């Protein structure tokens, strides 16, 4: 681990280590890190494959006529353009996920990637299959149960934010971010509000509250106020 010369916590970005006075501790990677790693591995493999094919095409001898040389140069240029397009995509390769009612999942990102067998790995954000990521709502979920926003930095997942669009089909799904709190508060309308509020307060309401977006802050304030009036 690198020593930054300072006391307390020492962060190492690439390995997600923390250093304490007692012993080093490794922070567990967030969900989706395995998928993001796989997507970048596929991206790197495609970059290398296109560059290798370009080098072979460029070094190949023509058939001795102008047309053959022209075709070689055109193929080399095309492969180079494809490689450059992939090399131009680095940050935020993956930024979303859709969990559908048919139990399928779609990861949304900056471009389309496929496995070796041709099955989809990553859906281009401009593709029709990615449209629910932008258009689905709880009123019209368009077959989406959970919409997940994935934040990354340097190929590392740094944050997750879930939106539950169809609670009736959310069996077994774990929610991350404010989505988990919103779902808990919604479920509390069945008469378990006191337990929910007690849990929030014991976990440190102030810290949670200041990390929320303004709409969620307003919602939580209303819920807590309604609970206090019952007492």
C-alpha positions as a Markdown table, in Angstrom:
| # | Residue | x | y | z |
|---|---|---|---|---|
| 1 | Unk | 0.0 | 0.0 | 0.0 |
| 2 | Unk | 1.2 | 3.5 | -0.8 |
| 3 | Unk | 2.1 | 5.8 | 2.1 |
| 4 | Unk | 0.8 | 9.2 | 1.7 |
| 5 | Unk | 2.5 | 10.5 | 4.8 |
| 6 | Unk | -0.7 | 11.4 | 6.6 |
| 7 | Unk | -2.4 | 9.9 | 9.6 |
| 8 | Unk | -5.7 | 8.0 | 9.7 |
| 9 | Unk | -7.1 | 6.6 | 6.5 |
| 10 | Unk | -4.9 | 6.0 | 3.5 |
| 11 | Unk | -6.9 | 5.4 | 0.2 |
| 12 | Unk | -5.5 | 3.5 | -2.7 |
| 13 | Unk | -7.9 | 4.0 | -5.6 |
| 14 | Unk | -7.0 | 1.0 | -7.7 |
| 15 | Unk | -7.3 | -1.6 | -5.0 |
| 16 | Unk | -9.9 | -0.1 | -2.7 |
| 17 | Unk | -7.8 | -0.5 | 0.4 |
| 18 | Unk | -8.1 | 1.4 | 3.6 |
| 19 | Unk | -5.4 | 1.7 | 6.2 |
| 20 | Unk | -6.2 | 2.0 | 9.9 |
| 21 | Unk | -4.0 | 2.1 | 13.0 |
| 22 | Unk | -4.6 | -1.6 | 13.7 |
| 23 | Unk | -4.5 | -3.3 | 10.4 |
| 24 | Unk | -5.2 | -2.8 | 6.7 |
| 25 | Unk | -8.8 | -3.5 | 5.6 |
| 26 | Unk | -10.0 | -4.2 | 2.1 |
| 27 | Unk | -13.4 | -2.7 | 1.2 |
| 28 | Unk | -15.7 | -5.0 | -0.7 |
| 29 | Unk | -16.4 | -4.0 | -4.3 |
| 30 | Unk | -19.9 | -2.7 | -5.0 |
| 31 | Unk | -22.5 | -4.8 | -6.9 |
| 32 | Unk | -22.0 | -4.5 | -10.7 |
| 33 | Unk | -18.2 | -4.4 | -10.4 |
| 34 | Unk | -17.9 | -7.9 | -11.9 |
| 35 | Unk | -20.1 | -6.9 | -14.9 |
| 36 | Unk | -18.2 | -3.7 | -15.4 |
| 37 | Unk | -14.9 | -5.6 | -15.3 |
| 38 | Unk | -16.2 | -8.0 | -17.9 |
| 39 | Unk | -17.4 | -5.2 | -20.2 |
| 40 | Unk | -14.0 | -3.6 | -20.1 |
| 41 | Unk | -12.3 | -6.9 | -20.7 |
| 42 | Unk | -14.4 | -7.3 | -23.8 |
| 43 | Unk | -13.7 | -3.8 | -24.9 |
| 44 | Unk | -10.0 | -4.3 | -24.5 |
| 45 | Unk | -10.1 | -7.6 | -26.5 |
| 46 | Unk | -12.0 | -5.9 | -29.4 |
| 47 | Unk | -9.6 | -3.0 | -29.5 |
| 48 | Unk | -6.6 | -5.4 | -29.7 |
| 49 | Unk | -8.3 | -7.6 | -32.3 |
| 50 | Unk | -9.1 | -4.7 | -34.6 |
| 51 | Unk | -5.6 | -3.3 | -34.4 |
| 52 | Unk | -4.1 | -6.8 | -35.1 |
| 53 | Unk | -6.3 | -7.2 | -38.1 |
| 54 | Unk | -5.4 | -3.7 | -39.3 |
| 55 | Unk | -1.7 | -4.5 | -39.0 |
| 56 | Unk | -2.1 | -7.7 | -41.0 |
| 57 | Unk | -4.2 | -6.0 | -43.7 |
| 58 | Unk | -1.7 | -3.2 | -44.0 |
| 59 | Unk | 1.3 | -5.5 | -44.3 |
| 60 | Unk | -0.4 | -7.8 | -46.8 |
| 61 | Unk | 0.9 | -7.6 | -50.4 |
| 62 | Unk | -1.5 | -6.7 | -53.1 |
| 63 | Unk | -2.2 | -8.9 | -56.1 |
| 64 | Unk | -0.1 | -6.7 | -58.2 |
| 65 | Unk | -2.8 | -4.3 | -59.5 |
| 66 | Unk | -4.1 | -1.0 | -58.4 |
| 67 | Unk | -7.5 | -2.3 | -57.4 |
| 68 | Unk | -6.0 | -4.8 | -55.0 |
| 69 | Unk | -3.9 | -2.1 | -53.4 |
| 70 | Unk | -6.9 | 0.1 | -53.1 |
| 71 | Unk | -8.9 | -2.6 | -51.4 |
| 72 | Unk | -6.1 | -3.3 | -48.9 |
| 73 | Unk | -5.8 | 0.4 | -48.0 |
| 74 | Unk | -9.6 | 0.7 | -47.6 |
| 75 | Unk | -9.8 | -2.4 | -45.3 |
| 76 | Unk | -6.9 | -1.1 | -43.2 |
| 77 | Unk | -8.5 | 2.3 | -42.9 |
| 78 | Unk | -11.9 | 0.7 | -41.9 |
| 79 | Unk | -10.3 | -1.5 | -39.2 |
| 80 | Unk | -8.3 | 1.5 | -37.9 |
| 81 | Unk | -11.5 | 3.5 | -37.6 |
| 82 | Unk | -13.3 | 0.7 | -35.7 |
| 83 | Unk | -10.3 | 0.5 | -33.3 |
| 84 | Unk | -10.2 | 4.2 | -32.8 |
| 85 | Unk | -13.9 | 4.3 | -32.1 |
| 86 | Unk | -13.5 | 1.7 | -29.3 |
| 87 | Unk | -10.4 | 3.5 | -28.0 |
| 88 | Unk | -12.4 | 6.7 | -27.7 |
| 89 | Unk | -14.7 | 5.0 | -25.2 |
| 90 | Unk | -13.2 | 4.7 | -21.7 |
| 91 | Unk | -15.0 | 6.6 | -19.0 |
| 92 | Unk | -18.5 | 5.5 | -18.1 |
| 93 | Unk | -18.6 | 2.5 | -20.4 |
| 94 | Unk | -21.5 | 1.1 | -18.3 |
| 95 | Unk | -24.0 | 3.4 | -16.6 |
| 96 | Unk | -27.3 | 1.7 | -16.3 |
| 97 | Unk | -29.2 | -1.6 | -15.8 |
| 98 | Unk | -32.8 | -2.6 | -16.4 |
| 99 | Unk | -34.3 | -5.6 | -14.5 |
| 100 | Unk | -37.4 | -6.7 | -16.5 |
| 101 | Unk | -40.6 | -8.5 | -15.5 |
| 102 | Unk | -39.5 | -11.6 | -17.5 |
| 103 | Unk | -36.4 | -11.8 | -15.2 |
| 104 | Unk | -34.0 | -10.7 | -18.0 |
| 105 | Unk | -31.5 | -7.9 | -17.5 |
| 106 | Unk | -30.1 | -5.3 | -19.8 |
| 107 | Unk | -27.1 | -3.3 | -19.1 |
| 108 | Unk | -27.0 | 0.1 | -20.8 |
| 109 | Unk | -23.8 | 1.9 | -21.9 |
| 110 | Unk | -22.0 | 4.1 | -24.3 |
| 111 | Unk | -21.9 | 1.5 | -27.1 |
| 112 | Unk | -23.1 | -1.9 | -28.0 |
| 113 | Unk | -20.9 | -5.0 | -27.0 |
| 114 | Unk | -21.6 | -8.7 | -27.7 |
| 115 | Unk | -20.1 | -11.9 | -26.3 |
| 116 | Unk | -18.0 | -14.1 | -28.6 |
| 117 | Unk | -21.2 | -16.1 | -29.4 |
| 118 | Unk | -23.0 | -13.0 | -30.5 |
| 119 | Unk | -25.3 | -12.7 | -27.5 |
| 120 | Unk | -25.7 | -9.1 | -26.2 |
| 121 | Unk | -23.4 | -8.0 | -23.4 |
| 122 | Unk | -24.1 | -4.2 | -23.4 |
| 123 | Unk | -26.9 | -2.2 | -25.0 |
| 124 | Unk | -26.1 | 1.0 | -26.8 |
| 125 | Unk | -28.0 | 3.9 | -25.1 |
| 126 | Unk | -29.3 | 4.9 | -28.5 |
| 127 | Unk | -30.8 | 1.5 | -29.2 |
| 128 | Unk | -34.5 | 0.8 | -28.9 |
| 129 | Unk | -33.8 | -1.8 | -26.2 |
| 130 | Unk | -32.4 | 1.0 | -24.0 |
| 131 | Unk | -35.4 | 3.3 | -24.4 |
| 132 | Unk | -37.1 | 2.2 | -21.2 |
| 133 | Unk | -34.0 | 3.4 | -19.3 |
| 134 | Unk | -35.1 | 6.9 | -20.1 |
| 135 | Unk | -38.8 | 6.7 | -20.6 |
| 136 | Unk | -40.2 | 4.1 | -18.1 |
| 137 | Unk | -42.0 | 5.5 | -15.1 |
| 138 | Unk | -43.9 | 3.9 | -12.2 |
| 139 | Unk | -47.1 | 4.7 | -13.9 |
| 140 | Unk | -45.9 | 3.2 | -17.2 |
| 141 | Unk | -43.0 | 0.9 | -16.3 |
| 142 | Unk | -42.8 | -0.6 | -19.8 |
| 143 | Unk | -41.9 | -4.0 | -18.4 |
| 144 | Unk | -39.1 | -2.6 | -16.1 |
| 145 | Unk | -39.1 | -3.7 | -12.5 |
| 146 | Unk | -35.9 | -1.9 | -11.4 |
| 147 | Unk | -33.9 | 0.8 | -13.1 |
| 148 | Unk | -30.3 | 1.1 | -11.8 |
| 149 | Unk | -28.0 | 4.0 | -12.3 |
| 150 | Unk | -24.3 | 3.0 | -12.1 |
| 151 | Unk | -21.6 | 5.5 | -11.4 |
| 152 | Unk | -18.0 | 4.6 | -12.2 |
| 153 | Unk | -14.6 | 6.2 | -12.1 |
| 154 | Unk | -11.4 | 4.6 | -13.7 |
| 155 | Unk | -13.2 | 1.4 | -14.3 |
| 156 | Unk | -14.4 | 1.1 | -10.7 |
| 157 | Unk | -18.0 | 1.2 | -9.6 |
| 158 | Unk | -18.3 | 4.2 | -7.1 |
| 159 | Unk | -22.1 | 4.3 | -6.6 |
| 160 | Unk | -25.5 | 2.8 | -7.4 |
| 161 | Unk | -28.9 | 4.3 | -7.3 |
| 162 | Unk | -32.0 | 2.2 | -7.8 |
| 163 | Unk | -35.6 | 3.1 | -8.8 |
| 164 | Unk | -38.3 | 0.5 | -8.2 |
| 165 | Unk | -40.9 | 0.9 | -11.0 |
| 166 | Unk | -43.0 | -2.2 | -10.4 |
| 167 | Unk | -43.1 | -3.2 | -6.8 |
| 168 | Unk | -45.4 | -6.1 | -7.5 |
| 169 | Unk | -42.6 | -7.9 | -9.4 |
| 170 | Unk | -39.7 | -7.0 | -7.1 |
| 171 | Unk | -39.4 | -10.3 | -5.3 |
| 172 | Unk | -35.8 | -11.0 | -4.3 |
| 173 | Unk | -34.4 | -7.7 | -5.7 |
| 174 | Unk | -32.1 | -5.8 | -3.4 |
| 175 | Unk | -32.3 | -2.0 | -3.8 |
| 176 | Unk | -29.4 | 0.4 | -3.5 |
| 177 | Unk | -29.2 | 4.1 | -2.6 |
| 178 | Unk | -32.3 | 6.2 | -2.0 |
| 179 | Unk | -34.5 | 3.7 | -3.8 |
| 180 | Unk | -34.2 | 1.3 | -0.8 |
| 181 | Unk | -35.4 | 4.0 | 1.5 |
| 182 | Unk | -38.2 | 5.1 | -0.7 |
| 183 | Unk | -39.4 | 1.5 | -1.0 |
| 184 | Unk | -39.2 | 1.0 | 2.8 |
| 185 | Unk | -41.3 | 4.1 | 3.3 |
| 186 | Unk | -43.8 | 3.1 | 0.8 |
| 187 | Unk | -44.2 | -0.3 | 2.4 |
| 188 | Unk | -44.6 | 1.4 | 5.8 |
| 189 | Unk | -48.0 | 2.6 | 4.7 |
| 190 | Unk | -49.3 | -0.8 | 5.7 |
| 191 | Unk | -49.1 | 0.1 | 9.4 |
| 192 | Unk | -45.4 | -0.4 | 10.2 |
| 193 | Unk | -44.5 | 3.2 | 10.0 |
| 194 | Unk | -43.3 | 3.4 | 13.6 |
| 195 | Unk | -40.8 | 0.6 | 13.0 |
| 196 | Unk | -39.5 | 2.3 | 9.9 |
| 197 | Unk | -39.1 | 5.6 | 11.6 |
| 198 | Unk | -37.3 | 4.1 | 14.6 |
| 199 | Unk | -34.9 | 2.3 | 12.3 |
| 200 | Unk | -34.1 | 5.5 | 10.4 |
| 201 | Unk | -33.6 | 7.5 | 13.6 |
| 202 | Unk | -31.3 | 4.9 | 15.1 |
| 203 | Unk | -29.2 | 4.8 | 12.0 |
| 204 | Unk | -28.6 | 8.5 | 12.0 |
| 205 | Unk | -31.3 | 10.5 | 10.3 |
| 206 | Unk | -29.2 | 13.6 | 9.8 |
| 207 | Unk | -26.5 | 11.9 | 7.9 |
| 208 | Unk | -29.0 | 10.1 | 5.7 |
| 209 | Unk | -31.1 | 13.2 | 5.2 |
| 210 | Unk | -28.2 | 15.4 | 3.9 |
| 211 | Unk | -27.2 | 12.7 | 1.4 |
| 212 | Unk | -30.7 | 12.8 | -0.2 |
| 213 | Unk | -31.9 | 14.7 | -3.2 |
| 214 | Unk | -34.4 | 17.6 | -2.4 |
| 215 | Unk | -37.5 | 15.6 | -3.5 |
| 216 | Unk | -36.6 | 12.7 | -1.2 |
| 217 | Unk | -35.9 | 15.1 | 1.7 |
| 218 | Unk | -39.3 | 16.6 | 1.3 |
| 219 | Unk | -41.0 | 13.2 | 1.2 |
| 220 | Unk | -39.1 | 12.0 | 4.3 |
| 221 | Unk | -39.9 | 15.2 | 6.2 |
| 222 | Unk | -43.6 | 14.7 | 5.4 |
| 223 | Unk | -43.5 | 11.1 | 6.5 |
| 224 | Unk | -41.8 | 11.8 | 9.8 |
| 225 | Unk | -44.1 | 14.7 | 10.5 |
| 226 | Unk | -47.1 | 12.6 | 9.9 |
| 227 | Unk | -45.7 | 10.0 | 12.3 |
| 228 | Unk | -45.1 | 12.5 | 15.0 |
| 229 | Unk | -48.6 | 13.8 | 14.8 |
| 230 | Unk | -49.9 | 10.3 | 15.5 |
| 231 | Unk | -48.1 | 10.2 | 18.9 |
